Amino acid sequence: MCHNRKMKFVLIALLSLSFGFVSSVTMMNDTMRFPACFEDNDCRKLDSHACFQYFCYPWQSPKELDEEPLPLALCRTDKDCGLKDGARRQKCFKHHDKRKITSGICIPSVDDCSSHEDCEEKGGKCCNSYCCNEAYFEAIQKLPCVSNEGCQV
């Protein structure tokens, strides 16, 4: 009986961890507010936004107080990112241009990928080398291509 209780606990812990990974990808599903991108130029129409992984996101605190809260907190170091649901510390994902884009975003994990198979239980799709969800995968497919090689990636 004790063995069964331990197995249930392990199963619940594993499920909550996998749902935690999925929620980090699925919480970014507003392609209108945070459009899909390959690079920062795709975000130039939005004030103070940069391309983080595969979506445009503000890297400065919003100036309007009545604006909807951001789904991902801004950060400069991992210490700025709190615990997610009391479970584990999030990571500060920093933009590649650290001189210009001085804030990063707090995410539960950095899920790199090279194929959709790498993203099972993490959104199911691979967008711009990061796991994403179906909404962003479809939006990225609609972005214009500069070269055939870039679009194949």
N, C-alpha and C positions, 0 to 999 in steps of 0.2 A: 504494500500500500504506500509506503514512503517513497519507493522507486517511482510509482505512478505520479505522485505529487511533484517530485523533482522533474519528471519528464514534462508535465503540464507547465511548470514554471519555465523550463528551458524553451518550450515551444512558444509560450506567450512572449518571452523576451525576444526570441528571434523574429516573431511576427511584428512586434512593436518596432524593432530596429529596421526591418525592411520597409514598414510603412513610413518610418521616419525618413528614409531615403526617398521614397516616392513622394512624400509631401513636399520635400525641398524642390523637386522638379515641378510638381503639379501646382504649387502655390504661385508659380510664375506661369499663368495661363491667359493673361490679359494682353493679347498681341496688339490691341489698339492703344492702350496706355503705355506699354513697354514693347515697342515694335521689335521684330526680329532683325538681326544684323550679322554681318560678317566682320565689319570694321567700323571705326568711329565715324567715317564719312556717312555711313547709313543712318547715323543719329543726328546729323547736323541740323535738321529741322526742329529739333527739340532743344530747349534751353538747358544748358548744364548737364546734358546726358552724354554718356560714353558707352561703347559696346563692351559689356561684360559677358564673357563666354559666348552667348548667342542672342542676347537681348539688350536693348537700349535701356539704361537705368541712370537716374540722376546721381551724380557723385558729390553734390553739395546738398546741404539741408534745404528743403523746400522753403521758399520765402513766404508763401501764403499760408497763414495759419489754418484756413478753412479747407485746405486741400486734403484729399483722402490720405490716410497714413500709408507709408510705404510698406510693402510686404517684407522687405529685407532691410535690416538695419545697416547703417553706414559705419565704417570702422577704419582704423589706421593700423591696428595690430590685433592679433588673436585675443588679447586681453580685453579688447573693447566689445567682444562678442560674448554675450551671456549664455547661460545654459538654455537649451531647447527643451521645454516642458520638464525641466528639472533633470533631464537625462544626461546629456553630454555637452561639452563646450563646443560651440561652433567655431569655424575657421574664418579668418578674414581673407577673402579672395581679392587680391590686388590686381589692378589694371596693369597692363604691360608698360604703359607710359607713366611711370611713377613721378616724373618731374612735372607733368602737366595735370594728371588726374591723381589728386592727393588722397582720395578716400577709396576704400574698397567696400565690399559688401559681405555681410555675415551669412554664411551658408553652412549647413550641417556637414557636408563633405564635398570634396572636389572630385567629380566623377568623370575622369577622362575616358575617351573612347575612340576607337577607330572603325567600329562597325555597330550596327544595331544590336547584335548579339551581346556586345559588352554592356548594354544598358537594360538587360532584363531586370525587372523589379526596380528600375531607376528611371522610369518614364518610357522606356521601350524604344526610343529613337536616339540617334547620334546626330547632333547638330554642331557644326563648327568645332568638332573634336571634344564635345561635352555632351553628356546625357541630357536629353530634353524630352518633352512630351509631344504628342501628336499635333497640338495646335501650333507650336513653334516649328516643328518639322514642315508642316504645310506652308507656313508663312515664309520660311527660308527658301523653299522651292520657288516662291514667287519673286524673290529678289533678282535684280538684273545681274548677268554674268559679265565680267570684264574679260575673262579668258576661259577656254574650255577646261583647262586644268583646275582652275579655282572652283568651277561648278561641279567637277567630278568628285572633289573632296567633300 
